[in-house]
């Protein structure tokens, strides 16, 4: 054993080489014992994820043709049925090996009433497609694959153009530049229309992202047009099917990139254009949704592209689902915070810029993130509160107040006479009536608050209806200015003027 290691190594590896050398016919059972089994073999082995045309070729006789020619016939027949939307009801297909057509009185089964030329016959112990079917398929398919007068073009051209060079006829070499010119012309026309009539393109001509979007659209249009005109080239069934699959995959990939870039442009554009019309919370929701939209677009695009390229994605989907379960178990707190974020955006308990009180925390909301909300306190420090905790506790939102109470403690000199005090308080009441932003039911909230040895204190209390903090401060400044002018006009000495906001 030690003297002949190479022999023993070859003996050990032989089963693996033998297995790799086996053909699909050796692996799969090719059952042609009945019309039902033959149709299953033909159409079943031409499906995506189970594509074996060499097995489907067994449904045609190979006495007068090669396996490659028989495979092309099987593919053409499948294309013919698909183009005419012919669905074979397998429940009506006989499973009897000795089936006899009642009208023809022999072993024959017509596949569909749409094409009476297509039928199965029994040869020895196998049901296969008849020779009439094999001869009729190219003609039937050609009748539907010669748009725009291609068939007439073939009749006009001399017979010398039917000479075959490198697998293509001369008339096909003549047709290809015409098709390319047609594709380019249609693409340029559509791009001109997009630039002319789409407002997004006309307003952002210098945007690199928009230019990229236009380039992707032009590529996508080219690919879609190519898929439409490809049958006009009359390539072989195998080449046409492969080219169509590649073009569809490229078009889906281009669509994915287009949607990804469109999401990148659309959200910032909406934010700049509608800032005054859309609430800040909704704008932030759009910004937070942007990365999720991108991830969804990428995953969906990749899966559809792989499926179009005939890759088996069921195992990939299974792996993604298992990985998703593991990820969910490992990041429960993160998921809770994420759903807390969704609850905040749905219920709108507060928004960016609102002053809130939650537990022992009080401050202004600066940002609502995916995991936590950032709050700036009156000490100008930042506190990050997990969103899962925010939705499970009480929130006092001062930003949603319809008004804000504003108290002014006015201290005047003790020597001020009662007449001057009464005139001063009457002037304060008139000051209230002069401002529209002071609530009507607050007109009488003026009183003598306290008396000391040196001063008399008057409480001036109002409720301000201010839409934002800026205008609120402007209203307060106007009120303090009016009080100062009133005291000066009456000759009253102001000892102190102490404003205080009561939320």
C-alpha positions as CSV (number, residue, x, y, z in Angstrom):
1,X,0.0,0.0,0.0
2,X,2.8,2.4,0.8
3,X,4.6,1.6,-2.5
4,X,1.8,2.7,-4.7
5,X,0.3,5.9,-3.2
6,X,-0.8,7.3,-6.5
7,X,-2.8,4.2,-7.3
8,X,-4.6,4.2,-4.0
9,X,-5.2,8.0,-4.3
10,X,-6.8,7.5,-7.7
11,X,-8.8,4.6,-6.4
12,X,-10.1,6.8,-3.6
13,X,-10.9,9.8,-5.9
14,X,-12.5,7.8,-8.7
15,X,-16.1,7.9,-7.3
16,X,-15.9,11.7,-7.1
17,X,-14.6,12.0,-10.7
18,X,-17.2,9.6,-11.8
19,X,-20.0,11.6,-10.1
20,X,-18.8,14.8,-11.6
21,X,-18.7,13.3,-15.1
22,X,-22.2,12.1,-14.9
23,X,-24.7,13.9,-17.2
24,X,-28.1,15.3,-16.0
25,X,-29.7,12.3,-17.6
26,X,-27.9,10.0,-15.2
27,X,-29.0,12.1,-12.2
28,X,-32.7,12.7,-13.1
29,X,-35.2,10.2,-14.2
30,X,-36.4,10.9,-17.8
31,X,-39.9,9.5,-17.8
32,X,-41.7,9.4,-21.2
33,X,-44.1,6.6,-20.4
34,X,-47.3,8.6,-20.8
35,X,-48.4,12.0,-22.3
36,X,-48.5,13.4,-18.7
37,X,-44.9,12.4,-17.9
38,X,-43.6,13.6,-21.3
39,X,-45.2,17.1,-20.8
40,X,-43.8,17.2,-17.2
41,X,-40.4,16.3,-18.5
42,X,-40.5,18.9,-21.3
43,X,-41.8,21.9,-19.4
44,X,-40.5,20.9,-15.9
45,X,-36.9,20.9,-17.0
46,X,-37.1,24.3,-18.6
47,X,-38.3,26.1,-15.5
48,X,-36.1,28.7,-13.7
49,X,-34.1,26.9,-11.0
50,X,-34.6,23.5,-12.8
51,X,-33.2,24.4,-16.3
52,X,-31.9,21.3,-18.1
53,X,-32.6,21.6,-21.8
54,X,-30.7,18.5,-22.6
55,X,-33.3,16.5,-20.6
56,X,-36.2,18.4,-22.2
57,X,-34.6,17.4,-25.6
58,X,-35.5,13.8,-24.9
59,X,-39.1,14.6,-25.7
60,X,-38.1,15.0,-29.4
61,X,-36.8,12.2,-31.6
62,X,-33.0,12.3,-32.0
63,X,-32.8,9.9,-34.9
64,X,-32.7,12.6,-37.5
65,X,-31.3,15.5,-35.3
66,X,-28.6,16.1,-32.7
67,X,-29.3,16.6,-29.0
68,X,-28.6,20.3,-29.5
69,X,-31.2,20.7,-32.2
70,X,-33.7,18.7,-30.1
71,X,-33.0,21.0,-27.2
72,X,-33.6,24.1,-29.4
73,X,-37.0,22.6,-30.5
74,X,-38.0,22.1,-26.9
75,X,-37.0,25.7,-26.0
76,X,-38.8,27.1,-29.0
77,X,-42.0,25.1,-28.2
78,X,-41.9,26.5,-24.6
79,X,-41.5,30.0,-26.0
80,X,-44.4,29.5,-28.4
81,X,-46.7,28.4,-25.6
82,X,-45.6,31.3,-23.4
83,X,-46.0,33.9,-26.1
84,X,-49.6,32.7,-26.8
85,X,-50.3,32.4,-23.1
86,X,-51.2,28.7,-23.5
87,X,-51.5,27.0,-20.1
88,X,-51.5,23.3,-20.1
89,X,-54.0,21.9,-17.6
90,X,-52.1,18.9,-16.3
91,X,-55.2,17.5,-14.6
92,X,-56.6,16.9,-18.1
93,X,-53.5,15.3,-19.5
94,X,-53.9,11.5,-19.6
95,X,-51.6,9.4,-17.5
96,X,-52.6,6.2,-19.3
97,X,-49.6,4.7,-21.1
98,X,-51.9,3.2,-23.7
99,X,-53.9,6.3,-24.4
100,X,-55.6,6.4,-27.8
101,X,-57.0,9.6,-29.4
102,X,-60.8,9.0,-29.9
103,X,-60.8,10.9,-33.2
104,X,-57.5,9.7,-34.7
105,X,-57.9,6.1,-33.4
106,X,-54.2,5.7,-32.5
107,X,-51.7,6.7,-29.8
108,X,-51.8,10.4,-30.2
109,X,-52.4,13.3,-27.8
110,X,-53.0,16.9,-29.0
111,X,-51.4,19.4,-26.6
112,X,-53.8,22.3,-27.2
113,X,-56.6,23.4,-29.4
114,X,-54.7,26.6,-30.3
115,X,-52.1,24.7,-32.2
116,X,-53.5,21.5,-33.7
117,X,-50.1,20.8,-35.4
118,X,-48.5,20.2,-32.0
119,X,-49.2,16.7,-30.6
120,X,-47.5,13.7,-29.0
121,X,-47.3,10.2,-30.5
122,X,-46.2,6.9,-29.0
123,X,-43.0,5.5,-30.5
124,X,-42.2,2.0,-29.1
125,X,-42.7,2.5,-25.4
126,X,-42.1,6.3,-25.3
127,X,-44.4,9.3,-25.9
128,X,-42.6,12.0,-27.8
129,X,-43.5,15.0,-30.0
130,X,-44.3,14.0,-33.6
131,X,-42.2,14.9,-36.6
132,X,-45.0,17.2,-37.8
133,X,-44.7,19.1,-34.5
134,X,-40.9,19.4,-34.9
135,X,-41.3,20.8,-38.5
136,X,-44.1,23.2,-37.5
137,X,-42.5,24.8,-34.5
138,X,-40.0,27.1,-36.4
139,X,-42.7,28.3,-38.8
140,X,-45.2,29.0,-36.0
141,X,-42.6,30.8,-33.9
142,X,-41.3,32.8,-36.9
143,X,-44.8,34.1,-37.7
144,X,-44.8,35.8,-34.3
145,X,-41.2,36.8,-34.2
146,X,-40.9,38.9,-37.3
147,X,-42.2,42.4,-36.3
148,X,-41.8,45.5,-38.4
149,X,-41.7,43.7,-41.7
150,X,-38.5,41.6,-41.1
151,X,-40.1,38.7,-42.9
152,X,-40.7,40.9,-46.0
153,X,-37.1,42.1,-45.7
154,X,-35.9,38.5,-46.0
155,X,-38.0,37.9,-49.1
156,X,-36.6,41.1,-50.8
157,X,-32.9,40.3,-50.1
158,X,-31.2,38.0,-52.5
159,X,-30.4,34.4,-51.6
160,X,-26.7,35.3,-51.0
161,X,-27.8,37.0,-47.8
162,X,-28.9,33.6,-46.5
163,X,-25.3,32.5,-46.3
164,X,-24.2,31.6,-42.7
165,X,-21.0,33.0,-41.2
166,X,-20.0,32.3,-37.6
167,X,-23.5,31.1,-36.7
168,X,-25.4,34.1,-38.1
169,X,-26.8,34.8,-41.6
170,X,-25.7,37.7,-43.6
171,X,-29.1,39.4,-43.4
172,X,-28.7,39.2,-39.6
173,X,-25.4,41.1,-39.8
174,X,-27.2,43.7,-41.9
175,X,-30.1,43.9,-39.5
176,X,-28.0,44.3,-36.3
177,X,-26.7,47.9,-37.1
178,X,-30.3,48.9,-38.0
179,X,-31.6,47.6,-34.7
180,X,-28.8,49.4,-32.8
181,X,-29.6,52.7,-34.6
182,X,-33.3,52.2,-33.8
183,X,-32.5,51.7,-30.1
184,X,-30.2,54.7,-29.9
185,X,-32.8,56.9,-31.6
186,X,-35.6,55.9,-29.3
187,X,-33.4,56.3,-26.2
188,X,-32.4,59.9,-27.2
189,X,-36.0,60.8,-27.9
190,X,-37.2,59.6,-24.5
191,X,-34.3,61.3,-22.7
192,X,-35.1,64.6,-24.5
193,X,-38.7,64.3,-23.3
194,X,-37.5,63.6,-19.7
195,X,-35.3,66.7,-19.7
196,X,-38.0,68.9,-21.3
197,X,-41.0,68.0,-19.1
198,X,-39.7,66.7,-15.8
199,X,-39.5,69.7,-13.4
200,X,-37.1,67.9,-11.1
201,X,-34.5,67.6,-13.9
202,X,-35.1,71.2,-15.2
203,X,-34.5,72.7,-11.7
204,X,-31.5,70.6,-10.8
205,X,-29.4,70.5,-14.0
206,X,-26.2,70.8,-12.1
207,X,-26.9,68.1,-9.6
208,X,-24.5,65.2,-9.9
209,X,-27.2,62.8,-8.5
210,X,-29.8,64.0,-11.0
211,X,-27.3,63.6,-13.9
212,X,-26.6,60.1,-12.6
213,X,-30.4,59.4,-12.5
214,X,-30.7,60.5,-16.1
215,X,-27.9,58.3,-17.2
216,X,-29.4,55.3,-15.4
217,X,-32.8,56.0,-17.0
218,X,-31.2,56.1,-20.5
219,X,-29.4,52.8,-19.8
220,X,-32.7,51.2,-18.5
221,X,-34.6,52.4,-21.6
222,X,-31.9,51.0,-23.8
223,X,-32.1,47.6,-22.1
224,X,-35.9,47.5,-22.3
225,X,-35.9,48.4,-25.9
226,X,-33.2,45.7,-26.6
227,X,-35.4,43.1,-24.9
228,X,-38.3,44.1,-27.2
229,X,-36.3,44.1,-30.5
230,X,-34.2,41.0,-29.7
231,X,-36.6,38.5,-31.3
232,X,-36.3,40.5,-34.6
233,X,-32.6,39.3,-34.8
234,X,-33.9,35.7,-35.1
235,X,-31.0,34.2,-33.0
236,X,-31.0,30.6,-32.0
237,X,-33.4,29.7,-29.1
238,X,-30.5,29.1,-26.7
239,X,-28.7,32.3,-27.5
240,X,-31.9,34.3,-27.5
241,X,-33.0,32.9,-24.1
242,X,-29.5,33.6,-22.6
243,X,-29.4,37.1,-24.0
244,X,-33.0,37.8,-22.8
245,X,-32.1,36.6,-19.3
246,X,-28.9,38.8,-19.2
247,X,-30.8,41.8,-20.4
248,X,-33.6,41.3,-17.9
249,X,-31.0,40.9,-15.1
250,X,-29.2,44.1,-16.2
251,X,-32.5,46.0,-16.4
252,X,-33.6,44.9,-12.9
253,X,-30.2,45.9,-11.6
254,X,-30.5,49.3,-13.3
255,X,-33.9,49.8,-11.8
256,X,-32.5,49.0,-8.4
257,X,-29.8,51.7,-8.8
258,X,-32.4,54.1,-10.2
259,X,-34.7,53.6,-7.2
260,X,-31.7,53.9,-4.8
261,X,-30.6,57.2,-6.3
262,X,-34.2,58.5,-6.5
263,X,-34.6,58.0,-2.8
264,X,-31.4,59.9,-2.2
265,X,-32.7,62.9,-4.2
266,X,-36.4,62.8,-3.4
267,X,-36.2,63.2,0.4
268,X,-33.8,66.2,0.5
269,X,-35.7,67.8,-2.3
270,X,-39.0,67.5,-0.5
271,X,-37.4,68.8,2.7
272,X,-36.1,72.0,0.9
273,X,-39.3,72.6,-1.0
274,X,-41.9,72.0,1.7
275,X,-40.2,73.0,4.9
276,X,-42.9,75.5,5.8
277,X,-45.8,73.1,4.8
278,X,-44.6,69.9,6.5
279,X,-44.1,69.5,10.2
280,X,-40.6,69.1,11.5
281,X,-41.5,65.7,12.9
282,X,-42.7,64.5,9.5
283,X,-39.6,65.8,7.9
284,X,-37.4,63.9,10.4
285,X,-39.5,60.8,9.8
286,X,-38.7,61.0,6.1
287,X,-35.0,61.4,6.8
288,X,-35.1,58.4,9.2
289,X,-37.1,56.3,6.6
290,X,-34.5,57.1,3.9
291,X,-31.9,54.4,5.0
292,X,-34.6,51.8,5.4
293,X,-36.0,52.5,2.0
294,X,-32.5,52.2,0.5
295,X,-31.9,48.8,2.2
296,X,-35.3,47.6,1.1
297,X,-34.6,48.7,-2.5
298,X,-31.2,47.0,-2.6
299,X,-32.3,43.7,-1.1
300,X,-35.4,43.5,-3.4
301,X,-33.3,44.5,-6.4
302,X,-30.6,41.9,-5.7
303,X,-33.1,39.1,-5.2
304,X,-35.1,39.9,-8.3
305,X,-31.9,40.2,-10.4
306,X,-30.6,36.9,-9.2
307,X,-34.0,35.3,-10.0
308,X,-34.0,36.8,-13.5
309,X,-30.5,35.4,-14.0
310,X,-31.9,31.9,-13.1
311,X,-30.1,31.6,-9.8
312,X,-31.9,29.6,-7.1
313,X,-32.8,32.1,-4.3
314,X,-34.9,29.9,-2.1
315,X,-31.9,28.8,0.0
316,X,-30.7,32.4,0.1
317,X,-34.1,33.5,1.4
318,X,-34.1,30.7,4.0
319,X,-30.6,31.8,5.2
320,X,-31.8,35.5,5.4
321,X,-34.8,34.5,7.4
322,X,-32.8,32.4,9.8
323,X,-30.2,35.1,10.1
324,X,-33.0,37.6,10.7
325,X,-34.3,35.6,13.6
326,X,-30.9,35.3,15.2
327,X,-30.3,39.0,14.7
328,X,-33.7,39.8,16.3
329,X,-32.9,37.7,19.4
330,X,-29.5,39.3,19.8
331,X,-30.8,42.9,19.6
332,X,-34.0,42.9,21.5
333,X,-33.3,46.3,23.2
334,X,-32.5,47.9,19.8
335,X,-35.7,46.6,18.4
336,X,-37.7,47.9,21.3
337,X,-36.1,51.3,20.9
338,X,-36.9,51.2,17.1
339,X,-40.5,50.4,17.8
340,X,-40.5,53.2,20.4
341,X,-39.3,55.5,17.6
342,X,-42.2,54.4,15.4
343,X,-44.6,55.0,18.2
344,X,-43.3,58.5,18.7
345,X,-43.7,59.3,15.0
346,X,-47.2,57.8,14.9
347,X,-48.6,59.3,18.1
348,X,-46.7,62.7,18.0
349,X,-46.4,63.1,21.7
350,X,-43.7,65.7,21.1
351,X,-41.6,67.1,18.3
352,X,-38.2,68.7,17.7
353,X,-38.1,72.1,19.5
354,X,-40.7,71.2,22.1
355,X,-39.9,71.5,25.8
356,X,-40.8,68.4,27.7
357,X,-40.7,67.0,31.2
358,X,-40.3,63.2,31.6
359,X,-39.6,61.9,35.0
360,X,-36.8,64.0,36.5
361,X,-35.6,65.2,33.1
362,X,-36.7,68.6,31.7
363,X,-35.4,70.2,28.5
364,X,-35.8,71.0,24.9
365,X,-36.0,68.2,22.3
366,X,-33.2,68.6,19.7
367,X,-33.3,65.3,17.8
368,X,-35.4,62.1,17.6
369,X,-33.1,59.3,16.6
370,X,-33.6,55.7,15.8
371,X,-32.5,54.5,19.2
372,X,-32.8,57.6,21.5
373,X,-34.1,61.1,21.8
374,X,-31.6,63.9,22.5
375,X,-32.8,66.5,25.1
376,X,-30.9,69.7,26.0
377,X,-31.5,70.8,29.6
378,X,-31.5,74.3,31.0
379,X,-27.8,73.7,32.1
380,X,-27.0,73.2,28.3
381,X,-26.1,69.6,28.9
382,X,-27.4,66.8,26.6
383,X,-29.3,63.8,27.8
384,X,-30.0,60.8,25.6
385,X,-33.2,59.0,26.6
386,X,-34.0,55.6,25.0
387,X,-37.2,55.8,23.0
388,X,-38.5,52.6,24.5
389,X,-38.5,54.3,27.9
390,X,-40.1,57.5,26.6
391,X,-43.2,55.6,25.3
392,X,-43.6,53.8,28.7
393,X,-43.6,56.9,30.9
394,X,-45.5,60.2,31.3
395,X,-44.5,63.1,29.1
396,X,-45.4,66.7,30.0
397,X,-45.1,68.6,26.7
398,X,-44.8,72.3,27.3
399,X,-44.4,72.9,23.6
400,X,-48.1,72.0,23.0
401,X,-49.4,74.7,25.4
402,X,-52.0,77.0,23.9
403,X,-50.5,79.9,25.9
404,X,-47.8,80.7,28.4
405,X,-48.2,82.5,31.7
406,X,-46.1,85.6,32.1
407,X,-45.9,87.2,35.6
408,X,-44.2,90.6,36.1
409,X,-43.4,91.7,39.7
410,X,-43.3,95.5,39.8
411,X,-41.8,97.2,42.8
412,X,-42.4,100.9,43.2
413,X,-41.4,103.4,45.9
414,X,-43.3,103.2,49.1
415,X,-43.9,107.0,49.0
416,X,-46.0,106.7,45.9
417,X,-49.5,108.2,46.6
418,X,-52.7,106.2,46.3
419,X,-53.9,108.3,43.4
420,X,-50.7,107.6,41.5
421,X,-50.9,103.9,42.3
422,X,-54.5,103.7,41.1
423,X,-53.6,105.6,37.9
424,X,-50.6,103.2,37.4
425,X,-52.8,100.1,37.8
426,X,-55.4,101.5,35.4
427,X,-52.7,102.2,32.9
428,X,-51.5,98.6,33.3
429,X,-55.1,97.4,32.5
430,X,-55.2,99.6,29.4
431,X,-51.9,98.1,28.4
432,X,-53.5,94.7,28.4
433,X,-56.2,95.7,26.1
434,X,-53.8,97.1,23.5
435,X,-52.2,93.8,22.7
436,X,-54.0,91.1,20.7
437,X,-51.8,88.3,21.9
438,X,-53.0,88.6,25.5
439,X,-56.0,86.4,26.3
440,X,-59.3,88.2,26.8
441,X,-60.0,86.5,30.2
442,X,-56.7,87.8,31.7
443,X,-57.6,91.5,31.5
444,X,-58.2,91.9,35.3
445,X,-55.2,89.9,36.6
446,X,-53.5,93.0,38.2
447,X,-53.3,93.3,42.0
448,X,-51.3,94.8,44.8
449,X,-49.1,91.8,45.8
450,X,-47.3,93.0,49.0
451,X,-46.3,96.1,51.0
452,X,-42.9,96.5,52.7
453,X,-41.1,99.4,54.4
454,X,-39.4,100.5,51.2
455,X,-41.5,99.3,48.3
456,X,-45.0,98.4,47.1
457,X,-45.2,95.3,44.9
458,X,-47.8,95.0,42.1
459,X,-48.4,91.7,40.3
460,X,-49.0,92.0,36.6
461,X,-50.2,88.5,35.3
462,X,-51.0,87.7,31.6
463,X,-51.3,84.6,29.4
464,X,-49.6,85.0,26.0
465,X,-50.8,83.2,22.9
466,X,-47.4,82.9,21.0
467,X,-46.9,80.4,18.2
468,X,-43.2,80.0,18.9
469,X,-40.4,81.0,21.3
470,X,-39.2,83.9,19.2
471,X,-42.5,85.7,19.1
472,X,-43.1,84.8,22.8
473,X,-40.0,86.7,23.7
474,X,-40.9,89.6,21.5
475,X,-44.3,89.9,23.2
476,X,-42.7,89.9,26.6
477,X,-40.2,92.6,25.6
478,X,-43.1,94.7,24.3
479,X,-45.0,94.4,27.6
480,X,-42.0,95.3,29.7
481,X,-41.3,98.3,27.5
482,X,-44.9,99.5,27.9
483,X,-44.7,99.2,31.7
484,X,-41.5,101.2,31.8
485,X,-42.9,104.0,29.6
486,X,-46.1,104.1,31.7
487,X,-44.2,104.5,35.0
488,X,-42.1,107.3,33.4
489,X,-45.1,109.1,32.0
490,X,-46.8,109.1,35.5
491,X,-43.6,110.0,37.3
492,X,-43.5,106.8,39.3
493,X,-40.1,105.5,40.5
494,X,-39.6,101.9,39.5
495,X,-37.5,100.1,42.2
496,X,-37.4,96.8,40.3
497,X,-39.1,95.0,37.4
498,X,-38.9,91.2,37.7
499,X,-40.4,89.2,34.9
500,X,-41.0,85.4,35.5
501,X,-42.5,82.8,33.1
502,X,-44.7,80.2,34.6
503,X,-45.1,77.1,32.4
